[in-house]
Amino acid sequence: MMDVVFSELATLELNDAVAFYELEHPGLGARFKKEIFSTLKRIIQYPTVWAMERNEIRRCLVCKFPYKILYSVEKDCILILAIAHQHRKPDYWIGRLKS
């Protein structure tokens, strides 16, 4: 099983989204986080099955929430680049790609 490594910005995005949902409705932030980790389990189980978003970056949609996880499969880990809302600034994360 491959390790999952979050970029610093992806961690911030996750925490911000959890806080936002928790403010909207108590308990919703926890449900969002649970769905994120369920999605991560799917990615770990089948890292190369999800569609390519751009170059070698894949996307896996989060169930029940309008988010996607953008990641790359590295030699020794799965690198999470973004926890991205599907309807806001779709390409904002591209600057995070390795040159």
SETI-808385 format. One line per 8 residues: number of its first residue (from 1); their letters; for each residue y, z, x of N, C-alpha, C. Coordinates in pm, 1 decimal. Atoms other than C-alpha are relative to their C-alpha. Last residue first. Layout:
NUM = a = Y/Z/X/Y/Z/X/Y/Z/X; ...
***
This chain:
99 = sklrgiwy = -46.6/131.2/-46.5/2193.2/-1374.3/832.2/-98.7/-61.8/94.7; -2.9/7.2/-146.6/2020.4/-1102.5/637.4/50.9/-136.9/41.4; 109.5/72.5/-64.3/2114.6/-1099.0/272.5/16.6/2.3/151.1; 93.6/-95.7/-60.3/2348.8/-826.0/149.5/-114.2/-68.7/73.7; -50.2/-42.4/-130.0/2630.7/-1072.4/85.2/-89.8/97.4/71.8; 38.5/100.2/-100.7/2417.4/-1217.4/-194.7/50.3/36.2/140.3; 85.0/-59.9/-103.1/2449.2/-896.5/-399.4/-30.8/-94.7/115.8; -78.0/-92.3/-82.9/2740.6/-1012.9/-617.3/-77.1/50.1/122.8
91 = dpkrhqha = 28.1/25.3/-141.5/2546.4/-1316.0/-744.4/70.2/96.8/94.4; 138.7/24.1/-37.5/2509.6/-1227.1/-1113.6/-27.8/-15.2/150.2; -15.5/56.9/-134.6/2848.6/-1064.5/-1167.5/-135.6/-35.2/61.6; -126.7/-24.8/-68.2/2735.6/-868.7/-1474.4/-3.4/-60.8/138.8; -108.8/73.2/64.1/2469.9/-978.7/-1722.7/135.4/21.3/65.6; 26.1/143.5/17.1/2142.0/-894.1/-1548.7/118.7/-79.2/-52.6; -12.7/28.6/142.7/2254.8/-555.3/-1416.7/-11.7/-151.5/-17.0; -109.6/81.4/53.2/2134.1/-531.1/-1059.5/-6.3/-14.5/-151.7
83 = ialilicd = 40.3/-33.0/136.9/1931.2/-267.5/-875.9/113.5/-60.0/-83.0; -92.5/-27.3/109.7/1983.4/-431.4/-539.0/-76.4/42.8/-125.2; -137.4/36.6/-31.9/1836.9/-491.2/-194.7/98.0/38.5/-108.8; -75.4/13.0/124.1/1503.9/-311.9/-226.4/145.8/-24.6/36.8; -140.0/-41.3/-11.7/1306.7/-375.2/93.2/72.7/-27.9/-130.8; -71.5/73.5/103.8/929.2/-383.9/52.6/141.4/54.4/2.0; -50.1/-70.7/118.6/776.6/-266.8/375.7/51.5/-98.7/-104.3; 56.1/-133.2/14.0/600.1/-349.2/704.8/48.4/77.5/-122.8
75 = kevsylik = 127.8/-14.4/-69.2/641.7/-724.0/752.4/-65.9/134.7/-29.3; -12.3/-0.5/-145.3/913.6/-752.0/490.6/-138.1/19.0/61.9; 123.4/-51.0/-56.8/877.0/-846.7/126.2/11.0/-16.9/151.4; 67.4/91.4/-90.8/1226.8/-885.7/-9.1/-125.4/68.3/52.2; 66.8/-55.4/-117.4/1380.3/-722.6/-312.0/-54.3/-110.9/89.4; 1.0/108.3/-97.9/1601.2/-766.1/-616.1/-53.8/55.6/131.0; 8.6/-49.5/-137.0/1523.7/-526.9/-899.9/-12.0/-121.4/90.4; 104.3/60.4/-81.8/1642.5/-644.7/-1237.4/5.3/63.8/136.9
67 = ypfkcvlc = -10.1/-8.2/-145.6/1837.3/-473.5/-1509.4/-113.6/-76.2/65.1; -44.4/131.3/-50.3/1904.2/-523.6/-1881.9/24.2/0.0/151.5; -138.3/-10.7/-47.3/1691.9/-221.8/-1985.8/40.2/-134.3/61.1; -82.1/-81.4/90.7/1369.8/-201.1/-2192.0/145.8/16.3/41.6; 26.2/-3.8/144.0/1146.4/-336.3/-1912.1/99.9/92.5/-69.5; 30.0/-135.9/44.6/1303.0/-391.3/-1569.0/-19.4/-3.7/-151.0; -78.3/-54.2/110.3/1288.9/-750.6/-1448.0/-49.8/138.4/-39.4; 93.8/-51.0/99.3/1143.3/-830.2/-1107.3/84.0/68.3/-107.1
59 = rrienrem = -54.1/-85.3/106.1/1340.8/-1044.6/-870.2/-113.6/41.2/-92.5; 68.1/7.4/129.5/1246.0/-1194.6/-536.7/68.4/92.2/-99.9; -25.9/-117.3/83.9/1457.8/-1261.1/-229.2/-63.7/-21.6/-137.5; 122.5/-80.7/4.2/1313.1/-1509.0/20.9/15.3/126.7/-85.0; 67.3/-5.0/-130.3/1582.2/-1771.6/-40.6/-130.2/78.3/-12.7; -75.6/77.3/-98.1/1736.8/-1688.0/-377.9/-66.6/20.3/136.1; -137.1/3.9/50.1/1591.8/-1540.7/-696.7/84.3/-89.9/90.7; -103.3/-0.2/-103.3/1226.0/-1609.4/-623.4/136.4/-10.1/-66.5
51 = awvtpyqi = -77.5/122.1/-26.1/998.2/-1519.0/-910.4/101.3/19.8/112.7; -123.8/12.6/76.4/756.8/-1226.4/-896.9/83.8/-117.0/48.6; 19.7/72.3/125.3/399.0/-1264.3/-770.3/130.8/-27.9/-74.7; -38.5/141.6/-12.7/457.9/-1178.6/-404.6/-10.1/-79.1/-130.3; -132.1/26.4/-59.8/472.2/-798.8/-423.9/42.1/-146.8/2.1; -1.1/145.8/-11.3/186.9/-752.9/-674.3/131.3/-46.4/63.9; 133.5/51.5/30.4/88.0/-383.1/-674.0/-8.7/-150.7/23.4; 91.3/-42.0/-106.9/404.5/-268.6/-498.5/-138.1/-60.7/-20.7
43 = irkltsfi = -36.3/74.7/-121.6/620.9/-474.2/-736.5/-96.0/35.2/114.1; 45.5/137.4/19.0/439.0/-336.5/-1041.0/28.5/-83.0/124.4; 146.1/-2.0/-9.2/484.5/18.9/-910.8/-57.3/-140.3/-17.7; 34.9/-6.7/-142.2/853.1/-55.1/-852.4/-151.0/3.3/19.4; -19.9/135.2/-53.4/886.8/-160.1/-1216.6/-36.5/-3.5/148.2; 111.7/79.2/53.1/738.0/172.3/-1328.5/7.4/-143.4/52.8; 116.9/-32.7/-80.4/985.0/344.4/-1094.5/-126.1/-68.2/-52.1; -18.6/54.2/-135.7/1278.0/162.0/-1253.3/-125.1/26.8/83.2
35 = ekkfragl = 28.0/143.4/7.1/1143.1/238.0/-1601.8/17.5/-67.3/136.5; 144.8/14.8/17.8/1129.4/611.0/-1518.9/-38.4/-148.4/-5.4; 60.5/-23.4/-131.0/1486.9/594.8/-1386.3/-152.0/-15.5/-6.2; -31.6/115.3/-85.5/1602.9/438.4/-1712.9/-68.5/15.5/136.2; 84.9/110.5/46.6/1421.9/705.1/-1916.7/23.1/-124.9/83.8; 136.8/-28.9/-46.2/1585.5/978.3/-1705.9/-95.6/-110.3/-42.9; 1.0/22.2/-144.9/1927.4/821.7/-1764.0/-138.6/23.2/58.2; 12.7/144.0/-21.6/1855.6/802.1/-2136.9/-1.4/-34.2/149.6
27 = gpheleyf = 140.2/39.8/-11.5/1786.6/1175.6/-2155.3/-18.5/-147.8/28.2; 82.2/-89.8/-81.9/2134.3/1265.1/-2281.0/-147.7/-40.1/-3.9; 90.8/-74.5/88.3/2298.5/954.3/-2430.6/-87.5/89.9/87.5; 7.3/68.6/129.2/2585.5/749.0/-2292.1/-85.5/78.2/-99.5; -124.4/-27.5/73.2/2655.8/999.1/-2014.3/-1.2/-63.7/-138.6; 6.6/-141.1/38.5/2290.1/986.2/-1904.8/126.0/40.9/-76.3; 85.9/-12.3/118.2/2303.6/606.6/-1911.1/-8.1/144.6/-48.0; -61.7/68.0/113.8/2603.0/602.7/-1676.6/-84.2/19.4/-126.3
19 = avadnlel = -111.1/-84.5/46.9/2452.7/864.0/-1442.0/67.4/-61.0/-122.6; 59.6/-119.3/61.1/2125.9/669.2/-1413.7/109.6/88.5/-58.0; 54.0/41.6/129.6/2321.2/346.5/-1354.0/-63.5/119.0/-72.7; -110.0/28.3/92.5/2530.4/507.6/-1080.3/-51.7/-36.6/-138.8; -61.1/-127.5/39.1/2224.1/658.5/-908.3/114.3/-19.5/-99.8; 95.3/-74.6/82.1/2040.2/326.7/-907.9/63.2/129.5/-50.9; 7.5/67.6/130.2/2343.4/136.9/-783.2/-94.0/73.3/-94.4; -122.7/-30.5/74.4/2400.4/391.4/-505.6/-2.4/-62.7/-138.6
11 = talesfvv = 9.4/-140.8/39.3/2037.9/361.0/-394.8/122.1/41.4/-81.1; 93.3/-4.3/113.2/2067.9/-18.2/-398.7/-16.9/143.3/-49.8; -70.1/46.7/120.0/2378.9/8.9/-179.7/-90.5/1.1/-122.9; -95.0/-102.6/41.5/2200.4/224.4/79.8/71.3/-40.8/-129.4; -124.8/10.8/-74.6/1913.4/-21.7/94.9/93.8/108.2/-52.2; -121.3/37.0/72.7/1599.2/116.3/-61.8/113.9/-19.0/98.9; -120.5/-48.6/-65.2/1271.2/114.6/132.2/119.4/-52.1/-79.6; -119.6/55.5/63.2/937.2/84.3/-46.2/120.5/64.8/66.4
3 = dmm = -110.1/-92.4/28.2/628.2/144.1/165.5/113.4/-75.3/-66.8; -122.3/11.6/-78.8/340.1/-98.0/134.9/101.6/106.3/-40.2; -117.8/0.0/84.5/0.0/0.0/0.0/124.3/0.0/89.2
***
